[in-house]
Each structure stands twice: as C-alpha cells, then as structure tokens.
Amino acid sequence: MAMCHLCSGFDIRTLLLESAAQTPESTGLTGRLYSDTNDYRPPIHFFHAHHDTIVGLKKSAERGCQLCDLFWSAWVKTINKADVTEEWLDKTFKGKLYLGASGWIEVRQGAPYITLSQRISNGTARTLCSFEAFADRGMILISPIPSVTNIIQIISQAMASLC
C-alpha cells in the first residue's frame, strides 16, 4: 500500500494509547442519562503534523498516497461547491493539517475517533473528517502492533461496504 512520508510516520497505536492515558475529566453533563460524568477524555487535535495545506493533502492523494486519498475523499464530499479549485481551497481553508483524536467518553464510545484537523489562524482546530479505528475481531495480526497500512485497509474496506 502506497503512503507518503507524512502518513508513514503516523503512529496510530501511540495516539490511541496517549488518548486513553489522559486523566478523565468531568463532562459537565448532568441528568439520568449521564451517570458517569467524570469519564471524559479531551481531544488531541494536533498529535501528528500532516500536510501544510489542504491542497498539499489533495496533491498527495493524487500522487497515490492511500491514506491521504481516504482523508481527501471523505472531506471533499462535505464541500457544497461544484467547482472546487486549488486557488479557492487555499483561500478558504488556510492552516496546517494534523492527525489526532476526538474527545470521548469511555463508557459510551469505548475509544476516540481518529481525526484530520486543521489549525486555523486563531490556533483552534477545525475538524475536517473523522474515522473510527477498529480491527476485525476475526482478523489474526502477524505483528502485535497493527501498522497504519493495516488500519488503512480495514477503514477502506469498511467505507467500500457502505457505498
């Protein structure tokens, strides 16, 4: 599976372990549906530096990086514009891209989502797309640590089955 140098350097296992190792916080939610309010792990938006621009992501996808293509394909579907040009993308979506994890509540969600976020001019994150990280329970892994390539294959197969 072809991947660019930025995707090859992404360690999904470390991200998930770091997210799980955070000290749980209060959700601030109350009521009978929120019985475990001290189980929130905040997002980690800027875990792994990715492309400098959204156009860089697009070009990497076009050059054959399958993870960039997955991110680009998932995100571009959310754009409500017929003629998406690189000039328009550069003007509208300024900021470096990062891979990270969503905020999550263990008893309700079990694990964070993997996110592609953009750091915007005020320093906050704009989440462009997110994916659930999972492994097929029947799958036997050769390596004790699933590689990014294995995760991409699993996510790609899951997305293909939804289409």
TORLUM-499940 format. One record per residue (C-alpha): x, z, y; residue in one letter; residue number from 1. Coordinates in pm, whole numbers. Layout:
N
NODE      xx      zz      yy  torvex  mimi
NODE       X       Z       Y       a   NUM
...
END
This chain:
163
NODE      xx      zz      yy  torvex  mimi
NODE       0       0       0       m     1
NODE     149    -110     332       a     2
NODE     182     151     606       m     3
NODE     357     161     941       c     4
NODE     631     417    1008       h     5
NODE     388     639    1202       l     6
NODE     139     661     915       c     7
NODE     415     705     657       s     8
NODE     528    1016     843       g     9
NODE     183    1179     840       f    10
NODE     171    1477     602       d    11
NODE    -196    1540     526       i    12
NODE    -119    1834     299       r    13
NODE      69    2022     572       t    14
NODE    -215    1955     819       l    15
NODE    -478    2093     581       l    16
NODE    -266    2397     493       l    17
NODE    -194    2469     860       e    18
NODE    -562    2441     946       s    19
NODE    -660    2675     661       a    20
NODE    -388    2926     757       a    21
NODE    -532    2981    1105       q    22
NODE    -679    3322    1176       t    23
NODE   -1058    3292    1159       p    24
NODE   -1237    3333    1490       e    25
NODE   -1592    3411    1590       s    26
NODE   -1816    3107    1616       t    27
NODE   -2022    3269    1887       g    28
NODE   -2332    3162    1697       l    29
NODE   -2598    3417    1614       t    30
NODE   -2916    3432    1413       g    31
NODE   -3008    3443    1049       r    32
NODE   -2857    3101     976       l    33
NODE   -2517    3219    1098       y    34
NODE   -2448    3520     880       s    35
NODE   -2069    3476     871       d    36
NODE   -1980    3428    1234       t    37
NODE   -1610    3518    1200       n    38
NODE   -1516    3223     984       d    39
NODE   -1437    2950    1238       y    40
NODE   -1102    2770    1237       r    41
NODE   -1045    2579    1563       p    42
NODE    -944    2213    1571       p    43
NODE    -585    2097    1566       i    44
NODE    -615    1782    1775       h    45
NODE    -251    1698    1830       f    46
NODE     -86    1760    1491       f    47
NODE      86    1425    1433       h    48
NODE     177    1186    1715       a    49
NODE      45     840    1634       h    50
NODE      32     525    1849       h    51
NODE      90     537    2224       d    52
NODE    -227     336    2293       t    53
NODE    -543     219    2122       i    54
NODE    -403    -136    2148       v    55
NODE     -97     -18    1952       g    56
NODE    -333     102    1678       l    57
NODE    -512    -233    1679       k    58
NODE    -186    -430    1656       k    59
NODE     -57    -212    1373       s    60
NODE    -382    -270    1183       a    61
NODE    -342    -646    1239       e    62
NODE      18    -628    1108       r    63
NODE    -114    -482     782       g    64
NODE     -95    -103     802       c    65
NODE    -389       1     587       q    66
NODE    -431     349     740       l    67
NODE    -427     208    1094       c    68
NODE    -677     -54     977       d    69
NODE    -901     221     840       l    70
NODE    -888     411    1171       f    71
NODE    -930      96    1382       w    72
NODE   -1219     -37    1171       s    73
NODE   -1403     295    1177       a    74
NODE   -1358     342    1551       w    75
NODE   -1422     -13    1677       v    76
NODE   -1768      -7    1512       k    77
NODE   -1865     263    1763       t    78
NODE   -1795      35    2061       i    79
NODE   -2111    -116    2204       n    80
NODE   -1946    -421    2354       k    81
NODE   -1941    -776    2221       a    82
NODE   -1612    -893    2374       d    83
NODE   -1353    -619    2321       v    84
NODE   -1027    -738    2477       t    85
NODE    -690    -566    2476       e    86
NODE    -696    -555    2857       e    87
NODE   -1034    -376    2852       w    88
NODE    -912    -135    2582       l    89
NODE    -601     -48    2787       d    90
NODE    -810      17    3099       k    91
NODE   -1090     209    2927       t    92
NODE    -910     411    2659       f    93
NODE    -592     546    2814       k    94
NODE    -392     805    2626       g    95
NODE    -171     863    2325       k    96
NODE    -329     886    1979       l    97
NODE    -285    1177    1739       y    98
NODE    -392    1265    1387       l    99
NODE    -530    1614    1342       g   100
NODE    -807    1826    1202       a   101
NODE   -1155    1916    1322       s   102
NODE   -1273    2270    1377       g   103
NODE   -1453    2403    1072       w   104
NODE   -1634    2692     910       i   105
NODE   -1516    2758     556       e   106
NODE   -1846    2883     412       v   107
NODE   -2037    2585     548       r   108
NODE   -1789    2298     536       q   109
NODE   -1512    2401     297       g   110
NODE   -1236    2204     473       a   111
NODE   -1172    2033     806       p   112
NODE   -1219    1663     871       y   113
NODE    -911    1453     940       i   114
NODE    -943    1323    1297       t   115
NODE    -796    1048    1509       l   116
NODE    -795    1180    1864       s   117
NODE    -674    1055    2199       q   118
NODE    -516    1284    2456       r   119
NODE    -685    1190    2781       i   120
NODE    -547    1237    3134       s   121
NODE    -665    1598    3174       n   122
NODE    -489    1698    2848       g   123
NODE    -801    1738    2637       t   124
NODE    -883    1547    2322       a   125
NODE   -1133    1268    2272       r   126
NODE   -1211    1232    1901       t   127
NODE   -1228     864    1810       l   128
NODE   -1317     899    1440       c   129
NODE   -1302    1149    1158       s   130
NODE   -1282    1140     780       f   131
NODE   -1348    1387     504       e   132
NODE   -1039    1448     294       a   133
NODE   -1122    1476     -73       f   134
NODE    -990    1388    -415       a   135
NODE   -1193    1271    -710       d   136
NODE   -1225    1570    -944       r   137
NODE   -1167    1343   -1243       g   138
NODE    -851    1194   -1095       m   139
NODE    -522    1302   -1252       i   140
NODE    -246    1303    -995       l   141
NODE     105    1214   -1108       i   142
NODE     252    1411    -821       s   143
NODE     143    1769    -743       p   144
NODE     114    1670    -376       i   145
NODE    -117    1375    -301       p   146
NODE      53    1120     -83       s   147
NODE    -101     962     223       v   148
NODE    -122     642      18       t   149
NODE    -339     815    -244       n   150
NODE    -562     963      25       i   151
NODE    -599     621     193       i   152
NODE    -701     463    -138       q   153
NODE    -958     734    -201       i   154
NODE   -1105     711     151       i   155
NODE   -1105     329     139       s   156
NODE   -1288     329    -195       q   157
NODE   -1543     575     -61       a   158
NODE   -1601     368     253       m   159
NODE   -1635      49      46       a   160
NODE   -1901     210    -171       s   161
NODE   -2102     298     144       l   162
NODE   -2105     -59     278       c   163
END
